[in-house]
């Protein structure tokens, strides 16, 4: 499997953390540039050593011929002088070539240093942008989740309640189940926000007395009072994952959203969507009923994130998603 991205963590002003994705080609370019500089320096050093050795050899030849010139009879002195001049010319040419190569090496080295500096600058700018977006997202999410359409009326009524019987967990288990998820979301468009039906709540999320056997139990959703035939709408856009019947839920629909969210609508009298269908926020998906393990007409509504039930109340309270929040998160 080819790794295209690497992940890190950055923290905003508020101490919140976010996974940051660095693209592979950016890191790859930095590594290539560093490797190229290393190769260039090594090659330059080897060439310098080579030309230094050649110069020393030519100098020794010139010195040797100069010594011979003083010890040689006049009739051969002219020939030796010509050889010395030729060697001096070759030595000067070799020195000029060495100086030229050294200059080129310096120019290439400066170019690679500039490229590395530019890559580092881009990485720093990317981190700064990500951090700024993280802070902006936090402010947007705080605005969204603290914005309320008004108080949600709760009237505990065991005659309009139901759902699965989940035995009450020990204290440690209750704390684990009751812990709220603090999520950073890439998009808010498909979050399950608002009410699936505009009525009061007859049973809240969490620990309660089971309406059938009167034992302590955990209620994994909200029960909305309703009349058989009242319309039920999707609270977020997504795709129908399940549409069928279960002994506890009765007629039910499960919708899969992005970011690991799922919503479940149970005890329906009728289902209007089937598995695999795409639904949009506000679309009618079924009708209120009292099928399955139910004491009376109502809608049992659940929200799951990554397979675990979460309290739908914080999402139910958000009736509208401010446009400024959408722009900030995007």
C-alpha atoms as one frame of an Amber mdcrd trajectory, in Angstrom:
protein
   0.000   0.000   0.000   1.453   3.379  -1.009   1.529   5.973   1.760   0.449
   9.300   0.252   0.107  11.302   3.446   1.668  11.620   6.852  -0.175  12.738
   9.987   0.832  14.962  12.834  -0.862  16.880  15.577  -1.116  20.646  15.998
  -2.698  22.561  18.849  -4.682  25.777  18.562  -4.763  28.707  20.996  -7.415
  26.894  23.056  -5.299  23.756  23.462  -7.456  21.755  21.049  -5.651  19.304
  18.841  -6.166  18.284  15.253  -4.604  15.726  13.010  -2.647  17.486  10.289
  -2.083  15.833   6.945   1.250  16.539   5.209   1.406  15.481   1.590   4.024
  12.991   0.631   5.456  14.995  -2.287   6.343  17.928  -0.005   8.412  15.728
   2.307   9.818  13.888  -0.683  11.041  17.128  -2.320  12.757  18.157   0.923
  14.518  14.799   1.208  15.583  14.879  -2.467  16.991  18.384  -2.092  18.971
  17.408   1.026  20.289  14.275  -0.713  21.279  16.298  -3.787  23.239  18.767
  -1.660  25.086  15.889   0.006  25.920  14.288  -3.358  27.021  17.638  -4.773
  29.347  18.346  -1.854  30.838  14.855  -2.085  31.366  15.117  -5.847  32.903
  18.587  -5.472  35.299  17.354  -2.840  36.404  14.427  -5.013  36.887  16.692
  -8.062  38.846  19.180  -5.983  41.107  16.417  -4.747  41.566  15.167  -8.310
  42.556  18.556  -9.726  44.728  19.314  -6.717  46.658  16.072  -7.335  46.979
  16.889 -11.067  48.301  20.372 -10.271  50.850  18.986  -7.851  52.014  16.497
 -10.489  52.415  19.224 -13.129  54.241  21.462 -10.645  56.658  18.654  -9.848
  57.304  18.170 -13.580  57.964  21.894 -14.027  60.379  21.924 -11.078  62.138
  18.837 -12.400  62.542  20.329 -15.872  63.744  23.612 -14.411  66.446  21.755
 -12.511  67.431  19.870 -15.663  67.490  23.142 -17.599  70.209  24.554 -15.381
  72.199  21.310 -15.640  71.736  20.828 -19.406  74.157  22.075 -22.109  73.075
  25.162 -24.092  72.189  23.238 -27.246  69.395  21.354 -25.386  68.268  24.212
 -23.153  65.897  25.626 -25.789  64.048  22.302 -26.123  63.694  21.979 -22.382
  62.434  25.537 -22.131  59.727  24.768 -24.681  58.646  21.746 -22.617  58.546
  23.911 -19.492  56.399  26.526 -21.241  54.010  23.847 -22.465  53.678  22.361
 -18.979  53.146  25.818 -17.449  50.377  26.448 -19.970  48.735  23.128 -19.111
  49.070  23.928 -15.398  47.430  27.331 -15.852  44.621  25.793 -17.876  44.026
  23.115 -15.204  43.913  25.802 -12.498  41.400  27.837 -14.477  39.200  24.773
 -15.001  39.361  23.964 -11.288  38.357  27.544 -10.410  35.464  27.385 -12.885
  34.184  24.103 -11.457  34.468  25.432  -7.905  32.436  28.476  -8.893  29.740
  26.312 -10.494  29.639  24.098  -7.415  29.121  27.152  -5.227  26.303  28.407
  -7.434  24.557  25.008  -7.415  24.981  24.785  -3.656  23.351  28.194  -3.209
  20.466  27.156  -5.475  19.810  23.992  -3.441  19.993  25.947  -0.195  17.422
  28.401  -1.567  15.139  25.514  -2.603  15.385  23.908   0.849  14.694  27.246
   2.498  11.643  27.744   0.287  10.310  24.263   1.127  10.747  24.902   4.839
   8.960  28.240   4.466   6.031  26.559   2.686   5.800  23.914   5.426   5.722
  26.615   8.108   3.027  28.510   6.192   0.988  25.293   5.854   1.215  24.635
   9.594   0.179  28.227  10.330  -2.850  27.927   8.020  -3.886  24.598   9.551
  -3.615  26.012  13.058  -5.657  29.074  12.094  -8.328  26.855  10.537  -8.388
  24.708  13.683  -9.039  27.759  15.867 -11.681  29.006  13.437 -13.364  25.581
  13.395 -13.439  25.467  17.173 -15.152  28.836  17.316 -17.649  27.734  14.655
 -18.449  24.459  16.417 -18.878  26.225  19.728 -21.272  28.648  18.030 -23.250
  25.824  16.447 -23.545  23.570  19.474 -24.381  26.386  21.862 -27.026  27.759
  19.511 -30.428  26.457  20.588 -33.765  26.585  18.869 -35.319  26.876  22.323
 -35.824  24.522  25.198 -36.637  20.954  24.224 -39.679  19.917  26.228 -39.170
  16.654  28.107 -42.124  14.821  29.660 -41.125  11.379  30.943 -44.042   9.141
  29.983 -43.663   5.328  30.225 -46.868   4.950  28.186 -45.097   6.350  25.125
 -41.730   4.690  25.503 -39.829   1.544  24.556 -36.603   0.282  23.005 -34.037
  -2.404  23.804 -33.480  -3.571  27.375 -29.815  -2.966  28.242 -28.935  -3.849
  31.814 -27.610  -0.946  33.877 -23.804  -0.980  33.909 -21.542  -0.490  36.955
 -20.458   3.035  37.822 -17.285   2.840  35.737 -19.284   1.543  32.787 -21.871
   4.292  33.163 -19.152   6.933  33.111 -17.690   5.399  29.970 -21.043   5.223
  28.210 -22.006   8.730  29.336 -18.803  10.373  28.147 -19.510  12.791  25.330
 -17.472  12.780  22.138 -15.542  15.907  21.364 -15.236  15.655  17.596 -13.467
  17.682  14.982 -15.546  17.320  11.823 -14.420  17.849   8.255 -17.956  18.762
   7.219 -21.147  19.655   9.049 -23.491  19.257   6.098 -24.321  15.605   6.792
 -24.472  15.751  10.583 -27.804  14.564  12.050 -29.040  17.914  13.410 -32.470
  18.881  14.693 -35.578  16.846  15.494 -36.846  13.894  13.444 -40.379  14.800
  14.601 -41.678  18.042  16.099 -43.027  16.750  19.412 -41.860  16.594  22.995
 -39.530  13.924  24.338 -41.120  11.187  26.418 -37.920   9.376  27.480 -34.349
  10.655  27.581 -30.984   9.101  26.760 -29.199   7.305  29.576 -30.175   5.307
  32.622 -33.867   4.900  33.402 -36.421   2.445  34.721 -37.442   0.054  31.947
 -41.147   0.616  31.092 -41.774  -3.138  30.791 -39.980  -4.893  33.653 -39.359
  -1.826  35.883 -35.659  -2.712  36.218 -32.759  -0.291  35.919 -31.677  -0.120
  32.313 -29.760   1.971  29.816 -31.768   3.804  27.140 -29.627   4.251  24.017
 -31.710   7.004  22.398 -34.566   9.474  22.763 -38.270   8.641  22.630 -40.489
  11.267  20.959 -44.199  11.206  21.757 -46.338  10.931  18.614 -49.467   9.642
  16.987 -49.491   6.730  14.599 -49.045   8.116  11.104 -47.089  11.255  12.061
 -44.291  11.872   9.527 -40.668  11.133  10.476 -37.868  12.963   8.637 -34.143
  12.324   8.210 -32.054  14.620  10.394 -29.053  14.464   8.055 -28.202  13.479
   4.502 -26.887   9.981   3.976 -27.606   6.511   2.634 -30.063   3.952   4.046
 -28.005   1.170   5.604 -30.907  -0.944   6.907 -34.663  -0.908   6.440 -36.574
  -3.763   8.022 -38.127  -5.303  11.125 -36.590  -6.394  14.452 -38.320  -7.766
  17.547 -37.135  -4.889  19.747 -37.156  -2.000  17.271 -40.164  -3.154  15.259
 -40.232  -1.420  11.863 -36.976   0.539  11.764 -34.638   2.452   9.442 -30.893
   2.996   9.913 -29.188   5.794   7.908 -25.407   6.042   7.481 -23.887   9.539
   7.383 -20.350  10.794   6.922 -17.701  10.956   9.661 -18.856   7.673  11.205
 -22.361   8.823  12.199 -25.528   6.716  11.950 -29.139   7.490  12.888 -31.853
   4.977  13.731 -35.645   5.474  13.623 -37.633   2.705  15.342 -41.202   1.533
  16.150 -42.428   2.906  12.804 -45.797   2.010  11.373 -44.500   2.382   7.828
 -41.127   2.703   6.085 -40.839   4.941   3.001 -37.205   4.203   2.052 -35.313
   1.016   1.340 -31.742  -0.133   1.827 -29.258   1.608  -0.484 -31.420   4.676
  -1.132 -29.926   8.142  -0.747 -31.817  10.474   1.607 -31.465  14.190   2.233
 -31.909  16.179   5.408 -35.610  16.853   6.003 -36.813  14.058   3.701 -39.685
  11.961   5.042 -38.464   8.418   5.677 -41.401   6.837   7.530 -44.405   7.176
   9.842 -44.677   6.993  13.646 -46.048   3.744  15.025 -45.844   1.346  17.975
 -44.276  -1.773  16.482 -41.778  -3.937  18.363 -41.042  -3.497  22.057 -43.205
  -0.427  22.614 -45.806   0.694  25.150 -47.499   3.186  22.824 -47.169   5.294
  19.697 -43.812   7.062  19.676 -40.555   7.384  17.743 -37.394   5.869  19.201
 -34.434   7.883  17.799 -30.741   7.001  18.166 -27.465   8.548  17.026 -24.351
   6.379  16.836 -20.768   7.446  16.199 -18.290   4.765  15.168 -20.603   2.074
  16.463 -21.307   3.603  19.884 -24.515   5.370  20.953 -24.202   9.076  21.840
 -26.727  11.407  23.459 -28.847  12.847  20.618 -29.928  15.824  22.753 -26.998
  18.062  21.835 -27.787  17.484  18.144 -31.549  17.806  18.583 -31.123  21.243
  20.138 -29.464  22.576  16.970 -32.322  23.528  14.643 -30.317  25.452  12.046
 -26.699  25.429  11.036 -25.459  29.025  10.634 -23.961  29.717   7.210 -20.926
  31.293   8.811 -20.221  28.005  10.586 -20.398  26.080   7.292 -17.956  28.482
   5.653 -15.586  28.289   8.601 -15.485  24.517   8.667 -14.993  24.281   4.911
